[in-house]
């Protein structure tokens, strides 16, 4: 009996359910989760083809696979999101959106407040894992700063007076693609004016400029950098629209100005104003700028390596991708399915 038991085969792993799009160590990521994640980020008003929708959903699925791995890591590390923290993050995410507009947006995306909260909770958990496992371990030394300066000394020579600027841009028309983290995008002059005013109010209340820019700015280039434009030389600033140029020239470092030109609202922050000449790490602002740059680079590198390493330790089966290759799948309809009539 003992020998027979030792020779018995392990129980067969049950096949994935019909609506599973991927499995991660046997945990299923189902179509409904992919659809909801897609609807949270899709551009309202766009009319993509079936192939474009499916390509976007496969990208979303890949993000969900990574997120699932991080969520399991959060469970292993006993990381949790208190309800109070989730409530604060949820309220902050919709702070500048009127209630009726928020509800309309949920309806257009076939989502509920619970869907949005759950998506936010997962993101916060994933972020906390990255913070504990990667970000907190990055250390930039004085030697690192000095080495970078010596290798890039010409970058710190200002041939003319320059202005370190950041901006939040709000336009009166929707962009063709999502350009900021939240997907928030004004579509009319009235919406743009209200949004710009709300941004200024948030800044007066102490909101961080870079976070607002990353979440709400409609400039596709600078939004991804938290609105940072870097150092703009005087010669380039002189070519800007006069109201914007004058606002910068009259501002003191650390102040914010709001300018409207041809219906486009620009909230510009003057971070620093520097004279022409050579700068070096003995200047606190130079050392801080180099440290921040090096820290960001190191974090990106280590995060990519960390995600690659933990993915190597799990078994991922991308069922949806295989079905596409096999010609078995098309993008499912995004419209909510009507309930079947009762007999």
RODO-2510 file (C-alpha; in nm, 4 decimals, decimal comma):
residues 343
     n   res          X          Y          Z
     1     x     0,0000     0,0000     0,0000
     2     x     0,2809     0,2400     0,0925
     3     x     0,4693     0,1724    -0,2292
     4     x     0,1531     0,2180    -0,4296
     5     x     0,0865     0,5498    -0,2577
     6     x     0,4409     0,6669    -0,3279
     7     x     0,3966     0,5852    -0,6948
     8     x     0,0626     0,7641    -0,7291
     9     x     0,0575     1,0606    -0,9637
    10     x    -0,0129     1,4140    -0,8402
    11     x    -0,3634     1,5450    -0,8982
    12     x    -0,4104     1,6940    -1,2406
    13     x    -0,4243     2,0728    -1,2555
    14     x    -0,7750     2,1768    -1,3611
    15     x    -0,7950     2,3580    -1,6955
    16     x    -0,8520     2,7355    -1,6878
    17     x    -1,2092     2,8603    -1,7044
    18     x    -1,3544     2,9706    -2,0359
    19     x    -1,3300     3,3425    -1,9540
    20     x    -0,9689     3,3310    -1,8288
    21     x    -0,7347     3,5480    -2,0355
    22     x    -0,4205     3,4519    -1,8439
    23     x    -0,3032     3,2516    -1,5452
    24     x    -0,0258     3,3436    -1,3026
    25     x     0,0821     3,0478    -1,0929
    26     x    -0,2697     2,9176    -1,1467
    27     x    -0,4420     3,2417    -1,0466
    28     x    -0,6765     3,3502    -1,3230
    29     x    -0,6993     3,6952    -1,4781
    30     x    -1,0425     3,6965    -1,6334
    31     x    -1,1863     3,8863    -1,9277
    32     x    -1,3994     4,1024    -1,7011
    33     x    -1,0893     4,2330    -1,5218
    34     x    -0,9225     4,3143    -1,8542
    35     x    -1,2357     4,4855    -1,9861
    36     x    -1,2692     4,7025    -1,6761
    37     x    -0,9013     4,8005    -1,6801
    38     x    -0,9324     4,8875    -2,0484
    39     x    -1,2444     5,0964    -1,9933
    40     x    -1,0734     5,2872    -1,7114
    41     x    -0,8069     5,4132    -1,9519
    42     x    -0,9654     5,4178    -2,2985
    43     x    -1,0103     5,7479    -2,4797
    44     x    -1,3787     5,8393    -2,4844
    45     x    -1,5012     5,9349    -2,8311
    46     x    -1,2349     5,7383    -3,0179
    47     x    -1,3456     5,4699    -3,2636
    48     x    -1,0650     5,2120    -3,2781
    49     x    -1,0882     4,9060    -3,4991
    50     x    -1,1355     4,5590    -3,3516
    51     x    -0,7667     4,4873    -3,4054
    52     x    -0,6661     4,8100    -3,2283
    53     x    -0,8934     4,7296    -2,9354
    54     x    -0,7506     4,3811    -2,9036
    55     x    -0,3940     4,5121    -2,9205
    56     x    -0,4749     4,7622    -2,6448
    57     x    -0,6348     4,4899    -2,4334
    58     x    -0,3337     4,2637    -2,4711
    59     x    -0,1206     4,5522    -2,3435
    60     x    -0,3602     4,6000    -2,0510
    61     x    -0,3456     4,2258    -1,9836
    62     x     0,0331     4,2368    -1,9656
    63     x     0,0065     4,5172    -1,7084
    64     x    -0,2433     4,3111    -1,5083
    65     x    -0,0083     4,0127    -1,5117
    66     x     0,2677     4,2263    -1,3622
    67     x     0,0205     4,3741    -1,1145
    68     x    -0,0989     4,0272    -1,0100
    69     x     0,2602     3,9272    -0,9350
    70     x     0,3079     4,2432    -0,7266
    71     x    -0,0205     4,1860    -0,5428
    72     x     0,0958     3,8377    -0,4464
    73     x     0,4235     3,9919    -0,3314
    74     x     0,2228     4,2383    -0,1204
    75     x     0,0425     3,9450     0,0436
    76     x     0,3754     3,7744     0,1126
    77     x     0,5131     4,0956     0,2660
    78     x     0,1871     4,1540     0,4562
    79     x     0,1429     4,4953     0,2932
    80     x    -0,2111     4,6296     0,3162
    81     x    -0,3965     4,9481     0,2257
    82     x    -0,6021     5,0805     0,5183
    83     x    -0,9529     5,1933     0,4254
    84     x    -0,8684     5,5468     0,5395
    85     x    -0,5735     5,5615     0,2980
    86     x    -0,7856     5,4301     0,0125
    87     x    -1,0608     5,6808     0,0938
    88     x    -0,8091     5,9664     0,0843
    89     x    -0,6558     5,8515    -0,2450
    90     x    -0,9990     5,8028    -0,4023
    91     x    -1,1193     6,1451    -0,2933
    92     x    -0,7989     6,3049    -0,4196
    93     x    -0,8267     6,1325    -0,7578
    94     x    -1,1706     6,2811    -0,8235
    95     x    -1,1270     6,6071    -0,6357
    96     x    -1,1410     6,8293    -0,9430
    97     x    -1,4279     6,6452    -1,1134
    98     x    -1,7833     6,7616    -1,0342
    99     x    -2,0096     6,4829    -0,9093
   100     x    -2,2418     6,4871    -1,2115
   101     x    -1,9476     6,4798    -1,4531
   102     x    -1,7891     6,1957    -1,2579
   103     x    -2,1085     5,9895    -1,2718
   104     x    -2,1458     6,0567    -1,6446
   105     x    -1,7900     5,9433    -1,7023
   106     x    -1,8522     5,6205    -1,5113
   107     x    -2,1648     5,5571    -1,7163
   108     x    -1,9805     5,6139    -2,0442
   109     x    -1,7164     5,3646    -1,9352
   110     x    -1,9655     5,1118    -1,7907
   111     x    -1,7910     5,1268    -1,4535
   112     x    -1,9013     5,1694    -1,0928
   113     x    -1,7378     5,3570    -0,8050
   114     x    -1,6506     5,0151    -0,6596
   115     x    -1,4635     4,9298    -0,9827
   116     x    -1,2633     5,2508    -0,9573
   117     x    -1,1826     5,1963    -0,5893
   118     x    -1,0691     4,8407    -0,6487
   119     x    -0,8451     4,9463    -0,9366
   120     x    -0,6961     5,2202    -0,7194
   121     x    -0,6412     4,9779    -0,4295
   122     x    -0,4487     4,7397    -0,6534
   123     x    -0,2349     5,0237    -0,7863
   124     x    -0,1549     5,1498    -0,4367
   125     x    -0,0525     4,8001    -0,3271
   126     x     0,1728     4,7568    -0,6299
   127     x     0,3292     5,0989    -0,5669
   128     x     0,4006     5,0092    -0,2037
   129     x     0,5772     4,6908    -0,3087
   130     x     0,7975     4,8852    -0,5496
   131     x     0,8666     5,1443    -0,2808
   132     x     0,9746     4,8807    -0,0274
   133     x     1,1629     4,6514    -0,2632
   134     x     1,3232     4,9050    -0,4988
   135     x     1,2881     5,2777    -0,4301
   136     x     1,3835     5,2675    -0,0633
   137     x     1,7092     5,0904    -0,1485
   138     x     1,8394     5,3502    -0,3961
   139     x     2,1250     5,5604    -0,2578
   140     x     2,3131     5,8338    -0,4458
   141     x     2,6507     5,9329    -0,3001
   142     x     2,8527     6,2534    -0,3315
   143     x     3,0986     6,0576    -0,5448
   144     x     2,8161     5,9657    -0,7828
   145     x     2,7230     6,3329    -0,8123
   146     x     3,0808     6,4449    -0,8743
   147     x     3,1435     6,1730    -1,1325
   148     x     2,8300     6,2720    -1,3243
   149     x     2,9279     6,6385    -1,3135
   150     x     3,2769     6,5736    -1,4489
   151     x     3,1385     6,3604    -1,7312
   152     x     2,8755     6,6204    -1,8245
   153     x     3,0395     6,9477    -1,7278
   154     x     2,9252     7,1284    -2,0430
   155     x     2,5624     7,0742    -1,9449
   156     x     2,6181     7,3026    -1,6473
   157     x     2,7496     7,5959    -1,8448
   158     x     2,4736     7,8512    -1,9080
   159     x     2,5674     8,0605    -2,2130
   160     x     2,2728     8,2887    -2,1364
   161     x     2,0236     8,3556    -1,8585
   162     x     1,7891     8,0574    -1,8231
   163     x     1,4605     7,9763    -1,6530
   164     x     1,3697     7,6397    -1,4999
   165     x     1,0001     7,5996    -1,5800
   166     x     0,7178     7,3521    -1,5315
   167     x     0,3711     7,3740    -1,6808
   168     x     0,0169     7,2404    -1,6690
   169     x    -0,1628     7,2801    -2,0011
   170     x    -0,5410     7,2617    -2,0469
   171     x    -0,6875     7,2739    -2,3984
   172     x    -1,0527     7,3172    -2,5044
   173     x    -1,0539     7,0037    -2,7204
   174     x    -0,9943     6,6364    -2,6461
   175     x    -0,6626     6,4818    -2,7406
   176     x    -0,6514     6,1868    -2,9799
   177     x    -0,4740     5,9744    -2,7184
   178     x    -0,4458     5,9689    -2,3421
   179     x    -0,1678     6,2056    -2,2367
   180     x    -0,1782     6,2044    -1,8556
   181     x    -0,2030     5,9488    -1,5775
   182     x    -0,5692     6,0037    -1,4928
   183     x    -0,7008     6,0294    -1,8495
   184     x    -0,8755     6,3556    -1,7541
   185     x    -0,9173     6,5708    -2,0666
   186     x    -1,1272     6,8846    -2,1138
   187     x    -1,3412     6,8793    -2,4284
   188     x    -1,4997     7,2260    -2,4439
   189     x    -1,3906     7,5848    -2,3647
   190     x    -1,6152     7,5772    -2,0571
   191     x    -1,4631     7,2523    -1,9315
   192     x    -1,1132     7,3838    -1,9964
   193     x    -1,1745     7,7069    -1,8039
   194     x    -1,3277     7,5196    -1,5100
   195     x    -1,0440     7,2663    -1,5055
   196     x    -0,7742     7,5358    -1,5146
   197     x    -0,9446     7,7191    -1,2280
   198     x    -0,9666     7,3947    -1,0304
   199     x    -0,5949     7,3343    -1,0868
   200     x    -0,5108     7,6776    -0,9487
   201     x    -0,7287     7,6153    -0,6446
   202     x    -0,5538     7,2841    -0,5792
   203     x    -0,2151     7,4551    -0,5999
   204     x    -0,3271     7,7261    -0,3559
   205     x    -0,4289     7,4484    -0,1167
   206     x    -0,0786     7,3026    -0,1276
   207     x    -0,1043     7,0341    -0,3961
   208     x     0,2270     6,9292    -0,5507
   209     x     0,2709     7,0846    -0,8949
   210     x     0,4422     6,7816    -1,0498
   211     x     0,1664     6,5454    -0,9335
   212     x    -0,1097     6,7660    -1,0747
   213     x     0,0789     6,7989    -1,4029
   214     x     0,1294     6,4239    -1,4324
   215     x    -0,2374     6,3580    -1,3558
   216     x    -0,4114     6,6407    -1,5433
   217     x    -0,1872     6,8315    -1,7873
   218     x    -0,2877     6,7893    -2,1515
   219     x     0,0568     6,8492    -2,2987
   220     x     0,1754     6,5056    -2,4213
   221     x     0,5461     6,5847    -2,3812
   222     x     0,5713     6,7555    -2,0438
   223     x     0,2851     6,5766    -1,8608
   224     x     0,4873     6,2564    -1,8490
   225     x     0,7668     6,4490    -1,6732
   226     x     0,5395     6,6103    -1,4166
   227     x     0,5242     6,9245    -1,6308
   228     x     0,9011     6,9800    -1,6152
   229     x     1,0360     7,1777    -1,9132
   230     x     1,3927     7,1916    -1,7834
   231     x     1,5940     7,5116    -1,8321
   232     x     1,4596     7,7409    -2,1018
   233     x     1,7156     7,9969    -2,2258
   234     x     1,6179     8,3611    -2,2597
   235     x     1,6388     8,3437    -2,6398
   236     x     1,3769     8,0647    -2,6457
   237     x     1,1548     8,2361    -2,3894
   238     x     1,1467     8,5503    -2,6048
   239     x     0,9772     8,3446    -2,8786
   240     x     0,6896     8,2377    -2,6513
   241     x     0,3508     8,4173    -2,6742
   242     x     0,3918     8,7595    -2,5072
   243     x     0,1480     8,6931    -2,2172
   244     x     0,3336     8,3734    -2,1272
   245     x     0,6775     8,5299    -2,1724
   246     x     0,5866     8,8320    -1,9595
   247     x     0,4384     8,6127    -1,6842
   248     x     0,7679     8,4267    -1,6519
   249     x     0,9853     8,7380    -1,6661
   250     x     0,7824     8,9098    -1,3934
   251     x     0,7635     8,6041    -1,1663
   252     x     0,9789     8,5194    -0,8676
   253     x     1,1142     8,1627    -0,8288
   254     x     0,8552     7,9401    -0,6641
   255     x     0,5541     8,1326    -0,7933
   256     x     0,2801     8,0123    -1,0269
   257     x     0,1111     8,2135    -1,3013
   258     x    -0,1988     8,1335    -1,5071
   259     x    -0,2087     8,2508    -1,8699
   260     x    -0,4721     8,1965    -2,1391
   261     x    -0,3784     8,2297    -2,5061
   262     x    -0,6256     8,1414    -2,7834
   263     x    -0,8367     7,9334    -2,5470
   264     x    -0,5419     7,7297    -2,4178
   265     x    -0,4776     7,7642    -2,0446
   266     x    -0,1185     7,7362    -1,9246
   267     x    -0,0287     7,7283    -1,5572
   268     x     0,3440     7,7899    -1,5402
   269     x     0,5725     7,7444    -1,2403
   270     x     0,9046     7,9304    -1,2291
   271     x     1,1257     7,6890    -1,0385
   272     x     1,4532     7,8786    -1,0709
   273     x     1,6115     8,1660    -1,2581
   274     x     1,9819     8,1371    -1,3294
   275     x     2,2344     8,3812    -1,4726
   276     x     2,4796     8,2894    -1,7453
   277     x     2,7975     8,1127    -1,6344
   278     x     2,9450     7,7825    -1,5160
   279     x     2,7716     7,6000    -1,2328
   280     x     2,9061     7,3186    -1,0156
   281     x     2,8017     7,0774    -0,7354
   282     x     2,9113     7,3229    -0,4665
   283     x     2,5825     7,4978    -0,5446
   284     x     2,3019     7,3191    -0,3522
   285     x     2,0569     7,3409    -0,6408
   286     x     2,3069     7,1807    -0,8792
   287     x     2,3849     6,8967    -0,6411
   288     x     2,0140     6,8381    -0,5797
   289     x     1,9334     6,8367    -0,9518
   290     x     2,2083     6,5830    -1,0259
   291     x     2,1057     6,3639    -0,7311
   292     x     1,7413     6,3663    -0,8394
   293     x     1,8360     6,2785    -1,1959
   294     x     2,0641     5,9922    -1,0921
   295     x     1,8096     5,8602    -0,8424
   296     x     1,5373     5,8550    -1,1084
   297     x     1,7637     5,6693    -1,3510
   298     x     1,8649     5,4142    -1,0895
   299     x     1,5053     5,3590    -0,9804
   300     x     1,3949     5,2947    -1,3396
   301     x     1,6782     5,0475    -1,3935
   302     x     1,6232     4,8600    -1,0678
   303     x     1,2459     4,8533    -1,1131
   304     x     1,2825     4,7007    -1,4608
   305     x     1,5291     4,4447    -1,3234
   306     x     1,3079     4,3681    -1,0233
   307     x     0,9956     4,3142    -1,2334
   308     x     1,1904     4,0935    -1,4722
   309     x     1,3342     3,8880    -1,1886
   310     x     1,0074     3,8262    -1,0034
   311     x     0,8338     3,7390    -1,3288
   312     x     1,0967     3,4686    -1,3856
   313     x     0,9854     3,3047    -1,0617
   314     x     0,6224     3,2514    -1,1628
   315     x     0,4478     3,0539    -1,4312
   316     x     0,2553     3,2842    -1,6644
   317     x     0,0255     3,1526    -1,9348
   318     x    -0,1111     3,4248    -2,1639
   319     x    -0,4182     3,2485    -2,2987
   320     x    -0,5553     3,5501    -2,4847
   321     x    -0,2324     3,6055    -2,6768
   322     x    -0,2257     3,2409    -2,7784
   323     x    -0,5866     3,2568    -2,8954
   324     x    -0,5060     3,5571    -3,1119
   325     x    -0,2128     3,3730    -3,2668
   326     x    -0,4373     3,0748    -3,3247
   327     x    -0,6949     3,2991    -3,4920
   328     x    -0,9605     3,2134    -3,2364
   329     x    -1,0237     3,5511    -3,0808
   330     x    -1,1515     3,8915    -3,1777
   331     x    -1,1975     4,1902    -2,9531
   332     x    -1,5193     4,1406    -2,7573
   333     x    -1,7805     4,4128    -2,7533
   334     x    -1,7336     4,6818    -2,4910
   335     x    -2,1049     4,7454    -2,4632
   336     x    -2,2702     4,5993    -2,1522
   337     x    -2,4575     4,2846    -2,2397
   338     x    -2,8326     4,2985    -2,1955
   339     x    -2,9666     4,0295    -1,9631
   340     x    -3,1253     3,7356    -2,1358
   341     x    -3,5086     3,7430    -2,1265
   342     x    -3,6640     3,5135    -1,8709
   343     x    -3,8853     3,2355    -2,0020
***
